[in-house]
Amino acid sequence: MFGKLGDMLGKLQEIKQKIAEIKAQMDTTLIDVSVASGDIKITINGNRKIQKLSIDPALQHGSKEELERLLTETFNKAVEEADKLTEGEMKKVAGGMLPPGLF
């Protein structure tokens, strides 16, 4: 009985270590996203931290509301891509042992 429990605990510890490694890897994994024909570009890492933001000068003199809408769209798209990447990496490690949406 304790053998199976020990095996499970060992497996969970291994998964925990691999998750920590993936999180560290996601700090250096960069995702580039752009909208509005490339007028707004964001580089975000796999842990959803924005690394770079670029706004074409033509948009800087336009409507404040349009710029805010485009920025929101770009941020959301970048975070969605980072989430997909992280979830895919976590699924590889967990092999179906972790519930969906945990990360």
RONU-435412 format. One record per atom (N, C-alpha, C, O): residue number from 1; x, y, z; residue in one letter; atom name. Coordinates in steps of 0.1 Angstrom, whole numbers, plus 5000, padded with zeros to 4 digits. Layout:
<recs>
num NUM; c1 X; c2 Y; c3 Z; residu a; atome CA
...
</recs>
This chain:
<recs>
num 1; c1 5008; c2 4988; c3 5000; residu m; atome N
num 1; c1 5000; c2 5000; c3 5000; residu m; atome CA
num 1; c1 5009; c2 5013; c3 5000; residu m; atome C
num 1; c1 5006; c2 5022; c3 4992; residu m; atome O
num 2; c1 5019; c2 5013; c3 5009; residu f; atome N
num 2; c1 5027; c2 5025; c3 5009; residu f; atome CA
num 2; c1 5036; c2 5026; c3 4997; residu f; atome C
num 2; c1 5040; c2 5037; c3 4993; residu f; atome O
num 3; c1 5038; c2 5015; c3 4990; residu g; atome N
num 3; c1 5046; c2 5015; c3 4978; residu g; atome CA
num 3; c1 5039; c2 5024; c3 4967; residu g; atome C
num 3; c1 5046; c2 5032; c3 4961; residu g; atome O
num 4; c1 5026; c2 5021; c3 4966; residu k; atome N
num 4; c1 5019; c2 5029; c3 4956; residu k; atome CA
num 4; c1 5018; c2 5044; c3 4959; residu k; atome C
num 4; c1 5019; c2 5052; c3 4951; residu k; atome O
num 5; c1 5016; c2 5046; c3 4972; residu l; atome N
num 5; c1 5015; c2 5060; c3 4977; residu l; atome CA
num 5; c1 5028; c2 5067; c3 4975; residu l; atome C
num 5; c1 5029; c2 5079; c3 4971; residu l; atome O
num 6; c1 5039; c2 5060; c3 4978; residu g; atome N
num 6; c1 5052; c2 5065; c3 4976; residu g; atome CA
num 6; c1 5055; c2 5068; c3 4962; residu g; atome C
num 6; c1 5061; c2 5078; c3 4958; residu g; atome O
num 7; c1 5051; c2 5059; c3 4953; residu d; atome N
num 7; c1 5053; c2 5061; c3 4939; residu d; atome CA
num 7; c1 5045; c2 5074; c3 4934; residu d; atome C
num 7; c1 5050; c2 5082; c3 4926; residu d; atome O
num 8; c1 5033; c2 5075; c3 4939; residu m; atome N
num 8; c1 5025; c2 5087; c3 4935; residu m; atome CA
num 8; c1 5031; c2 5100; c3 4940; residu m; atome C
num 8; c1 5032; c2 5110; c3 4933; residu m; atome O
num 9; c1 5036; c2 5100; c3 4953; residu l; atome N
num 9; c1 5042; c2 5112; c3 4958; residu l; atome CA
num 9; c1 5055; c2 5115; c3 4950; residu l; atome C
num 9; c1 5058; c2 5127; c3 4948; residu l; atome O
num 10; c1 5062; c2 5105; c3 4947; residu g; atome N
num 10; c1 5074; c2 5107; c3 4939; residu g; atome CA
num 10; c1 5071; c2 5113; c3 4925; residu g; atome C
num 10; c1 5078; c2 5122; c3 4920; residu g; atome O
num 11; c1 5060; c2 5108; c3 4919; residu k; atome N
num 11; c1 5056; c2 5113; c3 4906; residu k; atome CA
num 11; c1 5051; c2 5127; c3 4907; residu k; atome C
num 11; c1 5055; c2 5136; c3 4899; residu k; atome O
num 12; c1 5044; c2 5130; c3 4918; residu l; atome N
num 12; c1 5040; c2 5144; c3 4920; residu l; atome CA
num 12; c1 5051; c2 5154; c3 4922; residu l; atome C
num 12; c1 5051; c2 5165; c3 4917; residu l; atome O
num 13; c1 5061; c2 5149; c3 4929; residu q; atome N
num 13; c1 5073; c2 5157; c3 4931; residu q; atome CA
num 13; c1 5081; c2 5160; c3 4918; residu q; atome C
num 13; c1 5086; c2 5171; c3 4916; residu q; atome O
num 14; c1 5081; c2 5149; c3 4910; residu e; atome N
num 14; c1 5087; c2 5151; c3 4897; residu e; atome CA
num 14; c1 5080; c2 5161; c3 4888; residu e; atome C
num 14; c1 5086; c2 5169; c3 4881; residu e; atome O
num 15; c1 5067; c2 5160; c3 4888; residu i; atome N
num 15; c1 5058; c2 5169; c3 4881; residu i; atome CA
num 15; c1 5060; c2 5184; c3 4886; residu i; atome C
num 15; c1 5061; c2 5193; c3 4878; residu i; atome O
num 16; c1 5061; c2 5185; c3 4899; residu k; atome N
num 16; c1 5063; c2 5198; c3 4905; residu k; atome CA
num 16; c1 5076; c2 5204; c3 4900; residu k; atome C
num 16; c1 5077; c2 5216; c3 4897; residu k; atome O
num 17; c1 5086; c2 5196; c3 4900; residu q; atome N
num 17; c1 5100; c2 5201; c3 4895; residu q; atome CA
num 17; c1 5099; c2 5205; c3 4880; residu q; atome C
num 17; c1 5105; c2 5215; c3 4877; residu q; atome O
num 18; c1 5092; c2 5197; c3 4872; residu k; atome N
num 18; c1 5092; c2 5200; c3 4858; residu k; atome CA
num 18; c1 5083; c2 5212; c3 4856; residu k; atome C
num 18; c1 5086; c2 5220; c3 4846; residu k; atome O
num 19; c1 5073; c2 5214; c3 4864; residu i; atome N
num 19; c1 5065; c2 5227; c3 4862; residu i; atome CA
num 19; c1 5074; c2 5239; c3 4865; residu i; atome C
num 19; c1 5073; c2 5249; c3 4858; residu i; atome O
num 20; c1 5082; c2 5238; c3 4876; residu a; atome N
num 20; c1 5091; c2 5249; c3 4879; residu a; atome CA
num 20; c1 5100; c2 5252; c3 4868; residu a; atome C
num 20; c1 5104; c2 5263; c3 4865; residu a; atome O
num 21; c1 5105; c2 5241; c3 4861; residu e; atome N
num 21; c1 5114; c2 5243; c3 4850; residu e; atome CA
num 21; c1 5107; c2 5249; c3 4838; residu e; atome C
num 21; c1 5113; c2 5258; c3 4831; residu e; atome O
num 22; c1 5095; c2 5245; c3 4836; residu i; atome N
num 22; c1 5087; c2 5251; c3 4825; residu i; atome CA
num 22; c1 5085; c2 5266; c3 4827; residu i; atome C
num 22; c1 5086; c2 5274; c3 4818; residu i; atome O
num 23; c1 5081; c2 5269; c3 4840; residu k; atome N
num 23; c1 5079; c2 5284; c3 4843; residu k; atome CA
num 23; c1 5091; c2 5292; c3 4841; residu k; atome C
num 23; c1 5091; c2 5303; c3 4835; residu k; atome O
num 24; c1 5103; c2 5286; c3 4844; residu a; atome N
num 24; c1 5115; c2 5293; c3 4842; residu a; atome CA
num 24; c1 5118; c2 5295; c3 4827; residu a; atome C
num 24; c1 5123; c2 5305; c3 4822; residu a; atome O
num 25; c1 5115; c2 5284; c3 4819; residu q; atome N
num 25; c1 5117; c2 5284; c3 4805; residu q; atome CA
num 25; c1 5108; c2 5295; c3 4799; residu q; atome C
num 25; c1 5111; c2 5302; c3 4789; residu q; atome O
num 26; c1 5095; c2 5296; c3 4804; residu m; atome N
num 26; c1 5086; c2 5306; c3 4798; residu m; atome CA
num 26; c1 5090; c2 5320; c3 4800; residu m; atome C
num 26; c1 5086; c2 5329; c3 4793; residu m; atome O
num 27; c1 5099; c2 5323; c3 4810; residu d; atome N
num 27; c1 5104; c2 5336; c3 4812; residu d; atome CA
num 27; c1 5112; c2 5341; c3 4800; residu d; atome C
num 27; c1 5113; c2 5352; c3 4796; residu d; atome O
num 28; c1 5119; c2 5331; c3 4793; residu t; atome N
num 28; c1 5127; c2 5334; c3 4781; residu t; atome CA
num 28; c1 5121; c2 5331; c3 4768; residu t; atome C
num 28; c1 5127; c2 5333; c3 4757; residu t; atome O
num 29; c1 5109; c2 5325; c3 4768; residu t; atome N
num 29; c1 5102; c2 5322; c3 4756; residu t; atome CA
num 29; c1 5094; c2 5334; c3 4752; residu t; atome C
num 29; c1 5085; c2 5339; c3 4759; residu t; atome O
num 30; c1 5097; c2 5340; c3 4740; residu l; atome N
num 30; c1 5090; c2 5352; c3 4736; residu l; atome CA
num 30; c1 5080; c2 5350; c3 4725; residu l; atome C
num 30; c1 5082; c2 5342; c3 4716; residu l; atome O
num 31; c1 5069; c2 5357; c3 4725; residu i; atome N
num 31; c1 5058; c2 5356; c3 4716; residu i; atome CA
num 31; c1 5056; c2 5370; c3 4710; residu i; atome C
num 31; c1 5054; c2 5380; c3 4718; residu i; atome O
num 32; c1 5056; c2 5371; c3 4697; residu d; atome N
num 32; c1 5054; c2 5384; c3 4690; residu d; atome CA
num 32; c1 5039; c2 5384; c3 4685; residu d; atome C
num 32; c1 5036; c2 5375; c3 4678; residu d; atome O
num 33; c1 5032; c2 5395; c3 4688; residu v; atome N
num 33; c1 5018; c2 5396; c3 4683; residu v; atome CA
num 33; c1 5016; c2 5410; c3 4678; residu v; atome C
num 33; c1 5021; c2 5420; c3 4683; residu v; atome O
num 34; c1 5009; c2 5411; c3 4667; residu s; atome N
num 34; c1 5006; c2 5424; c3 4661; residu s; atome CA
num 34; c1 4991; c2 5424; c3 4656; residu s; atome C
num 34; c1 4986; c2 5414; c3 4653; residu s; atome O
num 35; c1 4986; c2 5436; c3 4656; residu v; atome N
num 35; c1 4972; c2 5439; c3 4651; residu v; atome CA
num 35; c1 4973; c2 5452; c3 4643; residu v; atome C
num 35; c1 4983; c2 5458; c3 4642; residu v; atome O
num 36; c1 4962; c2 5455; c3 4636; residu a; atome N
num 36; c1 4960; c2 5467; c3 4628; residu a; atome CA
num 36; c1 4971; c2 5468; c3 4618; residu a; atome C
num 36; c1 4979; c2 5478; c3 4616; residu a; atome O
num 37; c1 4973; c2 5457; c3 4610; residu s; atome N
num 37; c1 4983; c2 5456; c3 4600; residu s; atome CA
num 37; c1 4997; c2 5458; c3 4605; residu s; atome C
num 37; c1 5005; c2 5464; c3 4597; residu s; atome O
num 38; c1 5000; c2 5454; c3 4617; residu g; atome N
num 38; c1 5013; c2 5456; c3 4622; residu g; atome CA
num 38; c1 5016; c2 5470; c3 4629; residu g; atome C
num 38; c1 5027; c2 5472; c3 4633; residu g; atome O
num 39; c1 5005; c2 5478; c3 4630; residu d; atome N
num 39; c1 5007; c2 5491; c3 4636; residu d; atome CA
num 39; c1 5010; c2 5491; c3 4651; residu d; atome C
num 39; c1 5016; c2 5500; c3 4656; residu d; atome O
num 40; c1 5005; c2 5480; c3 4657; residu i; atome N
num 40; c1 5007; c2 5478; c3 4671; residu i; atome CA
num 40; c1 5013; c2 5464; c3 4673; residu i; atome C
num 40; c1 5008; c2 5454; c3 4668; residu i; atome O
num 41; c1 5025; c2 5464; c3 4679; residu k; atome N
num 41; c1 5032; c2 5451; c3 4681; residu k; atome CA
num 41; c1 5035; c2 5450; c3 4696; residu k; atome C
num 41; c1 5039; c2 5459; c3 4703; residu k; atome O
num 42; c1 5033; c2 5437; c3 4701; residu i; atome N
num 42; c1 5037; c2 5434; c3 4715; residu i; atome CA
num 42; c1 5045; c2 5422; c3 4715; residu i; atome C
num 42; c1 5042; c2 5412; c3 4708; residu i; atome O
num 43; c1 5056; c2 5422; c3 4723; residu t; atome N
num 43; c1 5063; c2 5410; c3 4726; residu t; atome CA
num 43; c1 5061; c2 5407; c3 4741; residu t; atome C
num 43; c1 5062; c2 5415; c3 4749; residu t; atome O
num 44; c1 5056; c2 5394; c3 4743; residu i; atome N
num 44; c1 5052; c2 5390; c3 4756; residu i; atome CA
num 44; c1 5060; c2 5377; c3 4759; residu i; atome C
num 44; c1 5062; c2 5369; c3 4749; residu i; atome O
num 45; c1 5063; c2 5374; c3 4771; residu n; atome N
num 45; c1 5070; c2 5361; c3 4774; residu n; atome CA
num 45; c1 5059; c2 5351; c3 4777; residu n; atome C
num 45; c1 5047; c2 5354; c3 4779; residu n; atome O
num 46; c1 5063; c2 5338; c3 4778; residu g; atome N
num 46; c1 5054; c2 5328; c3 4781; residu g; atome CA
num 46; c1 5047; c2 5329; c3 4795; residu g; atome C
num 46; c1 5037; c2 5322; c3 4797; residu g; atome O
num 47; c1 5052; c2 5337; c3 4804; residu n; atome N
num 47; c1 5046; c2 5339; c3 4817; residu n; atome CA
num 47; c1 5037; c2 5352; c3 4816; residu n; atome C
num 47; c1 5034; c2 5357; c3 4827; residu n; atome O
num 48; c1 5034; c2 5356; c3 4805; residu r; atome N
num 48; c1 5024; c2 5367; c3 4802; residu r; atome CA
num 48; c1 5029; c2 5381; c3 4807; residu r; atome C
num 48; c1 5022; c2 5389; c3 4811; residu r; atome O
num 49; c1 5042; c2 5383; c3 4807; residu k; atome N
num 49; c1 5048; c2 5396; c3 4810; residu k; atome CA
num 49; c1 5052; c2 5403; c3 4797; residu k; atome C
num 49; c1 5060; c2 5397; c3 4789; residu k; atome O
num 50; c1 5047; c2 5415; c3 4796; residu i; atome N
num 50; c1 5051; c2 5423; c3 4784; residu i; atome CA
num 50; c1 5065; c2 5427; c3 4784; residu i; atome C
num 50; c1 5070; c2 5432; c3 4794; residu i; atome O
num 51; c1 5072; c2 5424; c3 4773; residu q; atome N
num 51; c1 5086; c2 5427; c3 4772; residu q; atome CA
num 51; c1 5088; c2 5439; c3 4763; residu q; atome C
num 51; c1 5098; c2 5447; c3 4765; residu q; atome O
num 52; c1 5079; c2 5441; c3 4753; residu k; atome N
num 52; c1 5081; c2 5453; c3 4744; residu k; atome CA
num 52; c1 5068; c2 5456; c3 4738; residu k; atome C
num 52; c1 5059; c2 5448; c3 4736; residu k; atome O
num 53; c1 5066; c2 5469; c3 4736; residu l; atome N
num 53; c1 5054; c2 5475; c3 4730; residu l; atome CA
num 53; c1 5058; c2 5485; c3 4720; residu l; atome C
num 53; c1 5066; c2 5494; c3 4722; residu l; atome O
num 54; c1 5053; c2 5484; c3 4708; residu s; atome N
num 54; c1 5056; c2 5493; c3 4697; residu s; atome CA
num 54; c1 5043; c2 5498; c3 4690; residu s; atome C
num 54; c1 5034; c2 5490; c3 4687; residu s; atome O
num 55; c1 5042; c2 5511; c3 4689; residu i; atome N
num 55; c1 5030; c2 5517; c3 4683; residu i; atome CA
num 55; c1 5035; c2 5526; c3 4671; residu i; atome C
num 55; c1 5043; c2 5535; c3 4673; residu i; atome O
num 56; c1 5030; c2 5523; c3 4660; residu d; atome N
num 56; c1 5033; c2 5531; c3 4648; residu d; atome CA
num 56; c1 5030; c2 5546; c3 4650; residu d; atome C
num 56; c1 5019; c2 5549; c3 4656; residu d; atome O
num 57; c1 5039; c2 5555; c3 4647; residu p; atome N
num 57; c1 5036; c2 5569; c3 4649; residu p; atome CA
num 57; c1 5023; c2 5574; c3 4643; residu p; atome C
num 57; c1 5017; c2 5583; c3 4648; residu p; atome O
num 58; c1 5018; c2 5568; c3 4632; residu a; atome N
num 58; c1 5005; c2 5572; c3 4626; residu a; atome CA
num 58; c1 4994; c2 5571; c3 4636; residu a; atome C
num 58; c1 4984; c2 5578; c3 4635; residu a; atome O
num 59; c1 4994; c2 5560; c3 4644; residu l; atome N
num 59; c1 4983; c2 5558; c3 4654; residu l; atome CA
num 59; c1 4984; c2 5567; c3 4666; residu l; atome C
num 59; c1 4974; c2 5569; c3 4673; residu l; atome O
num 60; c1 4995; c2 5573; c3 4668; residu q; atome N
num 60; c1 4997; c2 5582; c3 4680; residu q; atome CA
num 60; c1 4990; c2 5595; c3 4679; residu q; atome C
num 60; c1 4988; c2 5602; c3 4688; residu q; atome O
num 61; c1 4986; c2 5598; c3 4666; residu h; atome N
num 61; c1 4979; c2 5611; c3 4664; residu h; atome CA
num 61; c1 4964; c2 5609; c3 4661; residu h; atome C
num 61; c1 4957; c2 5619; c3 4657; residu h; atome O
num 62; c1 4959; c2 5597; c3 4662; residu g; atome N
num 62; c1 4946; c2 5594; c3 4658; residu g; atome CA
num 62; c1 4937; c2 5595; c3 4670; residu g; atome C
num 62; c1 4940; c2 5601; c3 4680; residu g; atome O
num 63; c1 4926; c2 5588; c3 4670; residu s; atome N
num 63; c1 4916; c2 5588; c3 4680; residu s; atome CA
num 63; c1 4921; c2 5580; c3 4692; residu s; atome C
num 63; c1 4926; c2 5569; c3 4691; residu s; atome O
num 64; c1 4919; c2 5586; c3 4704; residu k; atome N
num 64; c1 4923; c2 5580; c3 4717; residu k; atome CA
num 64; c1 4916; c2 5567; c3 4719; residu k; atome C
num 64; c1 4921; c2 5557; c3 4723; residu k; atome O
num 65; c1 4903; c2 5567; c3 4716; residu e; atome N
num 65; c1 4894; c2 5555; c3 4717; residu e; atome CA
num 65; c1 4899; c2 5544; c3 4708; residu e; atome C
num 65; c1 4899; c2 5532; c3 4712; residu e; atome O
num 66; c1 4902; c2 5547; c3 4696; residu e; atome N
num 66; c1 4907; c2 5537; c3 4686; residu e; atome CA
num 66; c1 4920; c2 5531; c3 4691; residu e; atome C
num 66; c1 4922; c2 5519; c3 4690; residu e; atome O
num 67; c1 4929; c2 5539; c3 4696; residu l; atome N
num 67; c1 4942; c2 5534; c3 4701; residu l; atome CA
num 67; c1 4940; c2 5525; c3 4713; residu l; atome C
num 67; c1 4946; c2 5515; c3 4714; residu l; atome O
num 68; c1 4931; c2 5529; c3 4722; residu e; atome N
num 68; c1 4928; c2 5521; c3 4734; residu e; atome CA
num 68; c1 4922; c2 5508; c3 4730; residu e; atome C
num 68; c1 4926; c2 5497; c3 4735; residu e; atome O
num 69; c1 4913; c2 5508; c3 4720; residu r; atome N
num 69; c1 4907; c2 5495; c3 4715; residu r; atome CA
num 69; c1 4917; c2 5486; c3 4709; residu r; atome C
num 69; c1 4918; c2 5474; c3 4712; residu r; atome O
num 70; c1 4926; c2 5492; c3 4701; residu l; atome N
num 70; c1 4937; c2 5483; c3 4694; residu l; atome CA
num 70; c1 4947; c2 5478; c3 4705; residu l; atome C
num 70; c1 4951; c2 5466; c3 4704; residu l; atome O
num 71; c1 4950; c2 5486; c3 4714; residu l; atome N
num 71; c1 4959; c2 5481; c3 4725; residu l; atome CA
num 71; c1 4953; c2 5470; c3 4733; residu l; atome C
num 71; c1 4959; c2 5460; c3 4736; residu l; atome O
num 72; c1 4940; c2 5472; c3 4736; residu t; atome N
num 72; c1 4933; c2 5461; c3 4744; residu t; atome CA
num 72; c1 4933; c2 5448; c3 4736; residu t; atome C
num 72; c1 4935; c2 5437; c3 4741; residu t; atome O
num 73; c1 4930; c2 5449; c3 4723; residu e; atome N
num 73; c1 4929; c2 5438; c3 4714; residu e; atome CA
num 73; c1 4943; c2 5431; c3 4713; residu e; atome C
num 73; c1 4944; c2 5419; c3 4714; residu e; atome O
num 74; c1 4953; c2 5439; c3 4712; residu t; atome N
num 74; c1 4967; c2 5433; c3 4711; residu t; atome CA
num 74; c1 4971; c2 5426; c3 4724; residu t; atome C
num 74; c1 4976; c2 5415; c3 4724; residu t; atome O
num 75; c1 4969; c2 5433; c3 4735; residu f; atome N
num 75; c1 4972; c2 5427; c3 4748; residu f; atome CA
num 75; c1 4965; c2 5414; c3 4750; residu f; atome C
num 75; c1 4971; c2 5404; c3 4754; residu f; atome O
num 76; c1 4952; c2 5414; c3 4747; residu n; atome N
num 76; c1 4944; c2 5401; c3 4749; residu n; atome CA
num 76; c1 4949; c2 5390; c3 4740; residu n; atome C
num 76; c1 4950; c2 5379; c3 4744; residu n; atome O
num 77; c1 4952; c2 5393; c3 4728; residu k; atome N
num 77; c1 4957; c2 5383; c3 4718; residu k; atome CA
num 77; c1 4971; c2 5378; c3 4723; residu k; atome C
num 77; c1 4973; c2 5366; c3 4722; residu k; atome O
num 78; c1 4979; c2 5386; c3 4728; residu a; atome N
num 78; c1 4992; c2 5382; c3 4733; residu a; atome CA
num 78; c1 4991; c2 5373; c3 4745; residu a; atome C
num 78; c1 4998; c2 5363; c3 4746; residu a; atome O
num 79; c1 4982; c2 5377; c3 4754; residu v; atome N
num 79; c1 4980; c2 5368; c3 4766; residu v; atome CA
num 79; c1 4974; c2 5355; c3 4762; residu v; atome C
num 79; c1 4978; c2 5345; c3 4768; residu v; atome O
num 80; c1 4965; c2 5355; c3 4753; residu e; atome N
num 80; c1 4959; c2 5342; c3 4748; residu e; atome CA
num 80; c1 4970; c2 5333; c3 4742; residu e; atome C
num 80; c1 4969; c2 5321; c3 4745; residu e; atome O
num 81; c1 4979; c2 5339; c3 4734; residu e; atome N
num 81; c1 4989; c2 5330; c3 4728; residu e; atome CA
num 81; c1 4999; c2 5325; c3 4739; residu e; atome C
num 81; c1 5003; c2 5313; c3 4739; residu e; atome O
num 82; c1 5002; c2 5333; c3 4749; residu a; atome N
num 82; c1 5011; c2 5329; c3 4760; residu a; atome CA
num 82; c1 5004; c2 5318; c3 4768; residu a; atome C
num 82; c1 5010; c2 5308; c3 4772; residu a; atome O
num 83; c1 4991; c2 5319; c3 4771; residu d; atome N
num 83; c1 4983; c2 5309; c3 4778; residu d; atome CA
num 83; c1 4983; c2 5295; c3 4770; residu d; atome C
num 83; c1 4985; c2 5285; c3 4776; residu d; atome O
num 84; c1 4981; c2 5296; c3 4757; residu k; atome N
num 84; c1 4981; c2 5284; c3 4749; residu k; atome CA
num 84; c1 4995; c2 5277; c3 4750; residu k; atome C
num 84; c1 4996; c2 5265; c3 4751; residu k; atome O
num 85; c1 5006; c2 5285; c3 4749; residu l; atome N
num 85; c1 5019; c2 5279; c3 4749; residu l; atome CA
num 85; c1 5022; c2 5273; c3 4763; residu l; atome C
num 85; c1 5027; c2 5261; c3 4763; residu l; atome O
num 86; c1 5019; c2 5280; c3 4773; residu t; atome N
num 86; c1 5021; c2 5274; c3 4787; residu t; atome CA
num 86; c1 5013; c2 5262; c3 4789; residu t; atome C
num 86; c1 5018; c2 5252; c3 4795; residu t; atome O
num 87; c1 5000; c2 5262; c3 4786; residu e; atome N
num 87; c1 4991; c2 5251; c3 4788; residu e; atome CA
num 87; c1 4997; c2 5239; c3 4780; residu e; atome C
num 87; c1 4996; c2 5227; c3 4785; residu e; atome O
num 88; c1 5001; c2 5241; c3 4768; residu g; atome N
num 88; c1 5007; c2 5230; c3 4760; residu g; atome CA
num 88; c1 5019; c2 5223; c3 4767; residu g; atome C
num 88; c1 5020; c2 5211; c3 4767; residu g; atome O
num 89; c1 5028; c2 5232; c3 4772; residu e; atome N
num 89; c1 5040; c2 5227; c3 4779; residu e; atome CA
num 89; c1 5036; c2 5219; c3 4792; residu e; atome C
num 89; c1 5042; c2 5209; c3 4795; residu e; atome O
num 90; c1 5026; c2 5225; c3 4799; residu m; atome N
num 90; c1 5022; c2 5218; c3 4811; residu m; atome CA
num 90; c1 5016; c2 5204; c3 4809; residu m; atome C
num 90; c1 5018; c2 5195; c3 4816; residu m; atome O
num 91; c1 5008; c2 5204; c3 4798; residu k; atome N
num 91; c1 5001; c2 5191; c3 4795; residu k; atome CA
num 91; c1 5012; c2 5180; c3 4791; residu k; atome C
num 91; c1 5010; c2 5169; c3 4794; residu k; atome O
num 92; c1 5023; c2 5184; c3 4785; residu k; atome N
num 92; c1 5033; c2 5175; c3 4782; residu k; atome CA
num 92; c1 5039; c2 5169; c3 4794; residu k; atome C
num 92; c1 5042; c2 5157; c3 4795; residu k; atome O
num 93; c1 5041; c2 5177; c3 4804; residu v; atome N
num 93; c1 5047; c2 5173; c3 4817; residu v; atome CA
num 93; c1 5037; c2 5164; c3 4825; residu v; atome C
num 93; c1 5041; c2 5153; c3 4830; residu v; atome O
num 94; c1 5025; c2 5169; c3 4826; residu a; atome N
num 94; c1 5015; c2 5162; c3 4835; residu a; atome CA
num 94; c1 5009; c2 5150; c3 4829; residu a; atome C
num 94; c1 5005; c2 5141; c3 4837; residu a; atome O
num 95; c1 5010; c2 5148; c3 4816; residu g; atome N
num 95; c1 5004; c2 5136; c3 4810; residu g; atome CA
num 95; c1 4990; c2 5133; c3 4814; residu g; atome C
num 95; c1 4986; c2 5122; c3 4816; residu g; atome O
num 96; c1 4982; c2 5144; c3 4815; residu g; atome N
num 96; c1 4968; c2 5142; c3 4818; residu g; atome CA
num 96; c1 4965; c2 5141; c3 4833; residu g; atome C
num 96; c1 4953; c2 5139; c3 4837; residu g; atome O
num 97; c1 4975; c2 5143; c3 4842; residu m; atome N
num 97; c1 4972; c2 5142; c3 4856; residu m; atome CA
num 97; c1 4967; c2 5154; c3 4862; residu m; atome C
num 97; c1 4960; c2 5154; c3 4873; residu m; atome O
num 98; c1 4968; c2 5166; c3 4856; residu l; atome N
num 98; c1 4964; c2 5178; c3 4861; residu l; atome CA
num 98; c1 4951; c2 5183; c3 4854; residu l; atome C
num 98; c1 4949; c2 5181; c3 4842; residu l; atome O
num 99; c1 4942; c2 5189; c3 4862; residu p; atome N
num 99; c1 4929; c2 5194; c3 4856; residu p; atome CA
num 99; c1 4931; c2 5205; c3 4846; residu p; atome C
num 99; c1 4941; c2 5213; c3 4848; residu p; atome O
num 100; c1 4923; c2 5206; c3 4836; residu p; atome N
num 100; c1 4924; c2 5217; c3 4826; residu p; atome CA
num 100; c1 4923; c2 5231; c3 4832; residu p; atome C
num 100; c1 4915; c2 5232; c3 4842; residu p; atome O
num 101; c1 4930; c2 5241; c3 4827; residu g; atome N
num 101; c1 4928; c2 5254; c3 4832; residu g; atome CA
num 101; c1 4936; c2 5257; c3 4845; residu g; atome C
num 101; c1 4934; c2 5267; c3 4851; residu g; atome O
num 102; c1 4944; c2 5247; c3 4850; residu l; atome N
num 102; c1 4951; c2 5249; c3 4862; residu l; atome CA
num 102; c1 4962; c2 5260; c3 4861; residu l; atome C
num 102; c1 4965; c2 5267; c3 4870; residu l; atome O
num 103; c1 4967; c2 5261; c3 4849; residu f; atome N
num 103; c1 4978; c2 5271; c3 4847; residu f; atome CA
num 103; c1 4973; c2 5281; c3 4837; residu f; atome C
num 103; c1 4981; c2 5291; c3 4834; residu f; atome O
</recs>
